[in-house]
Amino acid sequence: MSPGFDFSSFPILLTDRLRLRQITHADAEGMMAVFGDPAVLRFLNNPPVDTPEKAIGMIDWLAGNYQQREGIDWGITLHGNDRLIGMCGAYQWDRSDRHIDIGYHIRPAHWGHGYATEAARAIIGWCFQNLDLHRIQADCTDGNLASERVLLKCGFTVEGIWRESCWEHGRFVSIKQFGLLRHEFTPTT
Ligand SMILES: CC(C)(COP(=O)(O)OP(=O)(O)OC[C@H]1O[C@@H](n2cnc3c(N)ncnc32)[C@H](O)[C@@H]1OP(=O)(O)O)[C@@H](O)C(=O)NCCC(=O)NCCS
């Protein structure tokens, strides 16, 4: 258990261009804009979040993860505009082996501006500082080149591939595994 973080108040993270904050029911439309878009779902095995009810259900599920101290999901916004442009999170916190997984999703209209990398760096730095971690992990579908590039820009190393381990859009796909050790990360990586 982290000596420094007890989940009593949600950590808001600020970067040069982004404000990462808690996701609330007021973000239902924003969540639909992210997770209802087929381009975002291309490398995910999730059904589209295409109704307000599904969006609220997802937000409640994320809030439950936080309440149970299993993970933290941040809504990604730009300074001066509180509308979600994406979401990122850290989950599957393993306190005994001291690692956690991260993930990120950005609305296609905002792709290619470095926002996922900026958000990922922020949560990586926060997690290493606050969760007493030795390592951070991530994975992506083999062929999700944008996601892979985000991880490499953050300093991750490719550690392997689980061949045809996931059923995605009607076919088996391979999942690429990435890891970042505490001493390998610098905020400017
Ligand atoms: C992955 C994702 C979050 C990246 O968001 P983003 O804000 O555009 O990412 P960034 O701008 O920080 O970095 C993207 C990098 O990938 C590169 N890239 C994008 N598409 C690419 C492609 N088809 N081939 C190779 N590189 C690609 C960009 O050029 C950029 O690298 P660069 O800075 O060296 O030029 C976004 O594409 C997304 O939401 N995808 C759908 C959800 C998803 O797959 N999430 C990850 C699940 S593991």
The ligand as an SDF file (V2000), in Angstrom:
LIG
                    3D

 48 50  0  0  0  0  0  0  0  0999 V2000
   -3.2770    5.7260  -29.2920 C   0  0  0  0  0  0  0  0  0  0  0  0
   -3.8340    7.1550  -29.1560 C   0  0  0  0  0  0  0  0  0  0  0  0
   -4.3010    7.3700  -27.7330 C   0  0  0  0  0  0  0  0  0  0  0  0
   -2.7270    8.1420  -29.4920 C   0  0  0  0  0  0  0  0  0  0  0  0
   -3.2240    9.4600  -29.2470 O   0  0  0  0  0  0  0  0  0  0  0  0
   -2.4670   10.7560  -29.7780 P   0  0  0  0  0  0  0  0  0  0  0  0
   -2.8290   11.8810  -28.8770 O   0  0  0  0  0  0  0  0  0  0  0  0
   -2.7120   10.9220  -31.2280 O   0  0  0  0  0  0  0  0  0  0  0  0
   -0.9440   10.3280  -29.5220 O   0  0  0  0  0  0  0  0  0  0  0  0
    0.3620   11.2540  -29.6440 P   0  0  0  0  0  0  0  0  0  0  0  0
    0.0780   12.3870  -30.5740 O   0  0  0  0  0  0  0  0  0  0  0  0
    0.8440   11.5490  -28.2800 O   0  0  0  0  0  0  0  0  0  0  0  0
    1.4080   10.2690  -30.3030 O   0  0  0  0  0  0  0  0  0  0  0  0
    1.0400    9.4480  -31.4120 C   0  0  0  0  0  0  0  0  0  0  0  0
    2.2820    8.9850  -32.1320 C   0  0  0  0  0  0  0  0  0  0  0  0
    1.9230    7.8920  -32.9830 O   0  0  0  0  0  0  0  0  0  0  0  0
    2.2720    8.2110  -34.3080 C   0  0  0  0  0  0  0  0  0  0  0  0
    1.3170    7.5370  -35.1670 N   0  0  0  0  0  0  0  0  0  0  0  0
   -0.0070    7.7690  -35.2590 C   0  0  0  0  0  0  0  0  0  0  0  0
   -0.5430    6.9250  -36.1560 N   0  0  0  0  0  0  0  0  0  0  0  0
    0.4610    6.1610  -36.6270 C   0  0  0  0  0  0  0  0  0  0  0  0
    0.5410    5.1080  -37.5740 C   0  0  0  0  0  0  0  0  0  0  0  0
   -0.5360    4.6660  -38.2190 N   0  0  0  0  0  0  0  0  0  0  0  0
    1.7580    4.5610  -37.8260 N   0  0  0  0  0  0  0  0  0  0  0  0
    2.8530    4.9720  -37.1670 C   0  0  0  0  0  0  0  0  0  0  0  0
    2.8410    5.9690  -36.2240 N   0  0  0  0  0  0  0  0  0  0  0  0
    1.6450    6.5400  -35.9820 C   0  0  0  0  0  0  0  0  0  0  0  0
    2.2330    9.7100  -34.3740 C   0  0  0  0  0  0  0  0  0  0  0  0
    2.9710   10.1980  -35.4820 O   0  0  0  0  0  0  0  0  0  0  0  0
    2.8660   10.0440  -33.0250 C   0  0  0  0  0  0  0  0  0  0  0  0
    4.2480    9.8400  -33.0350 O   0  0  0  0  0  0  0  0  0  0  0  0
    5.3240   11.0500  -33.2290 P   0  0  0  0  0  0  0  0  0  0  0  0
    5.0850   12.0310  -32.1290 O   0  0  0  0  0  0  0  0  0  0  0  0
    6.6390   10.3750  -33.1470 O   0  0  0  0  0  0  0  0  0  0  0  0
    5.0350   11.6410  -34.5950 O   0  0  0  0  0  0  0  0  0  0  0  0
   -5.0100    7.3890  -30.1240 C   0  0  0  0  0  0  0  0  0  0  0  0
   -4.6170    7.0150  -31.4210 O   0  0  0  0  0  0  0  0  0  0  0  0
   -6.2520    6.5950  -29.7410 C   0  0  0  0  0  0  0  0  0  0  0  0
   -7.0470    7.0480  -28.9210 O   0  0  0  0  0  0  0  0  0  0  0  0
   -6.4150    5.4260  -30.3410 N   0  0  0  0  0  0  0  0  0  0  0  0
   -7.6150    4.6120  -30.0600 C   0  0  0  0  0  0  0  0  0  0  0  0
   -7.6230    4.0540  -28.6380 C   0  0  0  0  0  0  0  0  0  0  0  0
   -6.4190    3.1870  -28.3950 C   0  0  0  0  0  0  0  0  0  0  0  0
   -6.0240    2.3930  -29.2450 O   0  0  0  0  0  0  0  0  0  0  0  0
   -5.8510    3.3420  -27.1960 N   0  0  0  0  0  0  0  0  0  0  0  0
   -4.7260    2.5760  -26.7890 C   0  0  0  0  0  0  0  0  0  0  0  0
   -5.1670    1.2400  -26.3550 C   0  0  0  0  0  0  0  0  0  0  0  0
   -3.7470    0.2120  -26.0130 S   0  0  0  0  0  0  0  0  0  0  0  0
  1  2  1  0
  2  3  1  0
  2  4  1  0
  2 36  1  0
  4  5  1  0
  5  6  1  0
  6  7  2  0
  6  8  1  0
  6  9  1  0
  9 10  1  0
 10 11  2  0
 10 12  1  0
 10 13  1  0
 13 14  1  0
 14 15  1  0
 15 16  1  0
 15 30  1  0
 16 17  1  0
 17 18  1  0
 17 28  1  0
 18 19  1  0
 18 27  1  0
 19 20  2  0
 20 21  1  0
 21 22  1  0
 21 27  2  0
 22 23  1  0
 22 24  2  0
 24 25  1  0
 25 26  2  0
 26 27  1  0
 28 29  1  0
 28 30  1  0
 30 31  1  0
 31 32  1  0
 32 33  2  0
 32 34  1  0
 32 35  1  0
 36 37  1  0
 36 38  1  0
 38 39  2  0
 38 40  1  0
 40 41  1  0
 41 42  1  0
 42 43  1  0
 43 44  2  0
 43 45  1  0
 45 46  1  0
 46 47  1  0
 47 48  1  0
M  END
$$$$
